[in-house]
Amino acid sequence: MAPSRQNQAPHYAKDEKVLCFHGDLMYQAKIMEVSVKPGQKPEDAQYRIHYRGWKASWDDWVSQDRIRKFTDDNQQLANQLQTQARMRSQGPKGAKKGVKPNGSEMSSARGSEERAAGSSSFGGRGPRRGRDYELENEDTFHARPSIKLILPDVLKAMLVDDWENVTKNNQLVPLPHPHPVSKILADYAAYETPKRPAGSSHVDILEETLAGVKEYFDKSLGRILLYRFERAQYADMYRKWMSDDPEYQGKTASDTYGPEHLMRLLVSLPELVAQTNMDQQSVNRLREELMKFCTWLSKNTAVYFVSHYECPTQDYIQKAKE
């Protein structure tokens, strides 16, 4: 007879060396203490974490979602997050000492792999010529309105798992997704709209934000949101959108892809917003709306995220690697 969940040991043990999220980056840490209350499930345990090289005053009690095993793959991801954070802090003309990076560094796992095209293809002003960058000095660059979007821990965990599934395990999100982005945004609108005064500006802001997210997703998916291994799948799906097949005709990325890829957009938005003409007040409103949406989505991950990725054929794997 299998032991009950309550009698199982927590996922991590005292004195175990791990990697732990602090903000949007992962750091090497050690588990100093494990706390499981009577009747509590093992996955609900709390861990007192000490970050290597940090003072004890930075010790923190964290949940399992913020911790990762100390493996080569997870160390590689931690290094990628750190590298992209440093690159973002440098701006267009090299490092500026003391400047903190804008936005969320979670986007770096994909960015360091293949987002050479950059995010400036989108935004209110559209693409800019190379010489425009030369005319903009570093102080102006850092003075742009920026959005600091901090994802709930559960969504960070989904992002890391997604990265591992695609880039390490050679798996794919099943398409068409059972819960596409358009459906998720519609469900959130149905949930949030009744909480706001009918006909008010608050409703208008909500509608504009969700419409903007959908438009950005449709425009950016094929350019900056895919891992290399997913491109062949996207090419096949794009052909179906362009075909006469009534099941796919007229569909877009937001009608086909789900929250796994939507999370990649959300962590890329700080870079996209930096290329627009939005003023700081508008950016603050956008951040507030996105934080509300992320909080709602983090409470509904079991509903919208797929529980299993699919394993493609060997022909697909070979094609994707060519």
N, C-alpha and C positions, 0 to 999 in steps of 0.2 A: 504494500500500500504506500502510495507516495506521501511524503510529509506535507502537512498543511503549509500554506503560504506564510502563516504567522511564525512557524517554526524554522523556516528557511533563513539562512544568514543573509545580511545585507550584501549588496553587490560589491561594495568596497570594504576593506578591512583597515583596522588601526595600524598605523605606521606604513601603510602602502604608499608608494610613490605614484603620483598621478599627474594629469594635466587638468587645470581648472580654469573656467571662464571667470575673468574679472572685467566687467564692462563687455566690450566686444572682442577682447583678445584672450588667448589662452596662455597660462603660465605654469611652469613646473611647480608642483606643490607636494605636500605630505599630509596625510590624514592623521590628525592628532587625537581625535576622539570620535566615536560613533554613538549616536543616540537613537534608540528605537523605543518608543513608548509602548506600554502594554496593549496588546491587541492591534498594534499598527502593522501594516504590510511592510515587507522588507524594502520595497521601492520607495516608501515614504520616510525612510530613515533620514536623519540630519547628520551632516559631517562637519566637524571643526577642521578647517583647512589652514595650514601655514604655508605661505608662498615662499619658495626658496629665495634667499637674498633679501627678503623684506623684513621689516621689523615686526615683532609680535603684535603690535597694535593694529596691523593689517589682517590678523587672523580673522576668519569669518566662518559663520555657520551657513552651510549651503545645502541644497537638495541634490539628489542624484543627477538631475538634468544638467547641472553645471559642471559635472566631472566627466573626464574621459580617461580610459586606460592609458598607461604610459607605453604606447606602441610606436613603432617607426612611422606608421601612417599618420597617427595623431600628432607626432612631433613635426612631421612634414607640414601638416595643416597649420599648426601653431606658428611655424616659421614663415609660412606664406602670409598669414594674417599680420604678423609683425612687419614683414617686408613691405606689404602694401600700405600699411599705416605710415611707415617712414616715407614711402614714395609720395603719398598724398600730402604729407606735411611739408614736402619740399616745394610744392608749387611748380610753375612752369620754368623757373630759371634757377633751379637748384635749391639746396636746403636753406632754410631760414631758422636759425637757432631759436628754440623756445616756442615755436609755433606748433600748436596742437592740431592734429588732423581733424578735418570736418567730416561729418557723415559717419557711416557705419563701416567698420573694417571687415565685416563679415563678407562683403562682396569680393574680397581679395582672393578667396579660394578659386573662384572662377576667373577673376580678372587677371591673375598672374599666369593663368594657363593659356588664355587665348583672346582676351579682349583688347587686342592691339588697335582695333578700330576706334576705341575710345567712346565716351558717352556724349561727346559734343555734337553728335549728329542729331540730337533731339533737344527740344527746349524752345522757348518763346522766340528766340532770335534766329533759330536755324543754324546751319553749319557756318563756321567762320573760316576765312582764309588764313593760311599760315602767318602772313605778315601782320594780321590783326593781333596775334599773340605777341609778336615782337613789340607792338605799340603799347601793350598793356603791361605796366610795371608790376612788380611783385606785391607792393602794398595794395594796389587796386584789386589784384586777384584775391588777396586774403580779406579784403573789405567787402567782398560780395556777400549778399544775404545767404546764409547757409542753414541747412536743416540737420539737426542732430536727432536721428531716429534710433532709439534704443529698443530693440525687440525684446519681448518677454522671453525668459529662459527656455520655455518649452519650444518656441519657434526657432531659437538658435539651435536647439538640439535637432530639430527637424532639418534644418539647413545642413548641419554637419553630416547627419545620416544620409541625406540626399546626395551630398558630395561623395561620400564613401560608396554608396550604391552604384553611382554612375561611373566615377573615375577609377575606383579600385575593384569593384565587383563586376564591372561590365554589364550592368543591368539598366533597364529603361523603365520610365513611368509609362504604364499602359495608356494607349490612346485609341479612340477619343476618351478623355478622362470622364469618369462617372459624375464628377462634380467640377465642371469647367469654371473658369474665372468669371464668366458672365453670370452664371448661376449663383456663385458665391457673393458677388457684388449685389445682385438682386435680393438675395436672402438677407444680407446685412442691411440694405435699404429698408426692407420690410420690417426688420427688427428695430432699427434706429429712428426712422421717420416719425412713428407715433409718439416718440418721446419729446418731439419738438413742436412748438406752436405752428399750427397749420398756416401755410402761406407766409411764414416768416423768412427772414434772411438766413436763419440757421438751417432751414430746409434747403434753401437754394445753395448754400455752401456745401452741404452734404451731397446734393445731386451733382454739383460741379466737380467735386473731388472724385467721386466714384466714376463719373464720365471721363475725367482726366486719367485716372488710373487705367481704365479700360483702353483708352486710346494709346497711352504710352506702352501698355503691354502689347497691343497689336503691332505697333511700329517697331518695338525694340526686341521682341522675342528672337527673330531670326538673325539679328545682328550682334547682340551682346549678352543674351541670356542663356545661350546653349553651351554645354560642354562639347568638346570635339566629338566625343563618342555618340552624341545625339543628333549630329547634323544629317546623317543619312536618313534617320527616322523623320526629321523635319522635312527633308527634300521629298520624301515619299508622301507626307501629309500635304505638302504644298501642291503637289501634282493633283491630289484628290480635290483640293479646294478649287483648282482651276478647271477641273473636269466637268462633265455633264451629269455626274452621279448625283441624283437628288438628295442622297444622304449627306453629301459634303458640299454641294454647290452653294456658294454664297456664305459659307462659314469662314470664320477668322480664327486667329490664334486663341483669342479669349473664349471662343466657343468649343475649343478642342483641348487646350492645356489647362491644368489645374493649379492648386495652391502651391505645389512644390516649385513650379516655375514663377508663380506670383511672388513668393518670398525672395527670389533672386532679384526681381524688379525692385522690391521695397528697399533692399539694402543697396541698390544702385541709385536710388532716387536722389540722395544728397548730391551726387556728381551731376545728375541730369538737371536738378533745380539750379545748380550753380551756373548753368549756361542760359538761364532765362532772364527776363526783365522783371521778375517778381520782386516787389519791395519786401522789407523785413516783416511788415505787418501781415502781408499775405502768406509769407513763408511760415510765420508762427501759427496762423490759422490752419494751414495745410498740415503742419506737424501735429497739431491737436487732433485733427480729424483722423490722420493716419494712426496715431497712437490709440485712439478709441477703436479703430477697426482692428488693429493688431491684437488688442486685448480681447476683443470679441472672438477673433479667429483662434487665439491661443486656447480659449475655453471650448472650442469646437473642433479640435484637430482630429478627434476620433471619427467625426462625421464626414469631414471633407478630404483629409489626406488618405491616400491609398495605403493599405496595410502591407501590401507586397508589390515589389517591382517585378517586371517580367524579364526572363532570360532570353535574349535574342538567339537566333540560329548562328551556327559557325560561319555561314556565308555572310551574315550581317556583320559579325565581329571582324572578319577579314576585310570587308568593304570599308568599315568604319576606320580601320587602322591604316588603310592605303592613303 
